[in-house]
Amino acid sequence: MQIPRIFITFIFLNLIPVVWAGSRPVATLPFDIVGSYVVVTIRINNSGPLRFILDSGVSHTIITELMQGDSIALQYTTERNIRGLGGALDLKAYLSPVNTLHINKKLKLENKTVFVLENDIFNLSRQTGTKINGLLGADFFQDFIVNIDYNTRKIRFYKPDNFKVPRGYGIMPMYIENQKMYIHLSVMETDERFRTIKMLIDTGAELSAWFQTLTNKAINIPEKSIRGRIGEGLSGEVKGVFARVPQICIANFCVKNPVVVFPDSSTIAEIVRNSDRDGTIGSQLLSRFNLIINTFDKKFYFKPNSKFNTPCRYNIAGLEVAQAVSLLPQIEVVNVWENSPAERAGIKIGDVLNEINYEKVFMMSLQEVRGYFERASRRPLHITVQREGVQIPVQLDMKAKI
């Protein structure tokens, strides 16, 4: 006798069991995983192939960089200032309102707005070690129901009128404001109390989550924490505090001891004033699930994948690196966190990495190099850097602080 499957739900999240068989997609788009980013190749109008990070945290497609051999035809109507995280001034961009995103031969997305940055502040190709032309925004999800399958590295598109959810997915409400998508999740604080919070879904934020620190409903910052650089927002550099919370839960699926960040209040003040969100969930948390985003019925579907129980790591060394020149195998230091092991060891911005633990760096990918800086160890990490033609050996303390 077969035992029926039981679905456990959290009432406060209105979790609904899903038992239907799946339907056929109208198109499939393969993607690469770079770090925890989803990177896709598409064409805009009659362009050649362009590579974009899927970034649901921005409203529209943003072109940040065009390289030799790239070509694209856009009609600009105006200049705009765009703003996001960071404390700097607005970023100038050129607006092109009516464009076609060619996903593949079978599918195209019509009438999409594209912004082109006047200055490339992101240097995404250098930062990722692969060609990146920009960010593919939240309007990517407006025309079809979209399934992001991290197991198979494929995005599938479904028509809403005959869509049936594959077996095993949970479902929860999704809120859409100015094209951006939000869900409620729960966080366990250090006093073992769960709190329900409203979070932006941001596939383009390479972190597990960040939380606002300005209102009286803010998540408490754990005592055990470190300061560091969170990244580069649309409006400049973002710094803050890194810490671990006991759990973050999407419905009844809880990620234990995730590393989360609390940005400095000056970099998020305007965002908090203009919305009631409590923060953002990023790609390091989202990539632990296969996702289905249904903007028509405002539903968010999720299913833990093979990465769900992977331990959460952070930049223990406090050392940020990028390719010295786009797509060339020379890796240099672009940032050193204050009071970090890298700063105490004397590493400086502009140093070129030659060896890590006596292995040649030019044989490694950028992601492999960064992996060394996130790996806790009681033994120091041996690095050789080149500075003004001189080889300098250093040792980094890699004992985890959070």
Secondary structure, 3 states (H helix, E strand, C coil): CCCCCCCCCCHHHCCCCCCCCCCCCCEEEECEEECCEEEEEEEECCCCCEEEEECCCCCCEEECCCCCCCCCCCCCCEEEEECCCCCCCCEEEEEEEEEEEECCCCCEEEEEEEEEECCCCCCHHHHHCCCCCEEECHHHHCCCEEEEECCCCEEEEECHHHCCCCCCCEEEECEEECCEEEEEEEEECCCCCEEEEEEEECCCCCCCEEECCCCCCCCCCCCCEEEEEEEEECCEEEEEEEEECCEEEECCEEEECCEEEEECHHHHHHHHHCCCCCEEECHHHHCCEEEEEECCCCEEEEEECCCCCCCCCCCCCCEEEEECCCCCCCEEEEEECCCCHHHHCCCCCCCEEEEECCEEHHHCCHHHHHHHHCCCCCCCEEEEEEECCEEEEEEECCCCCC
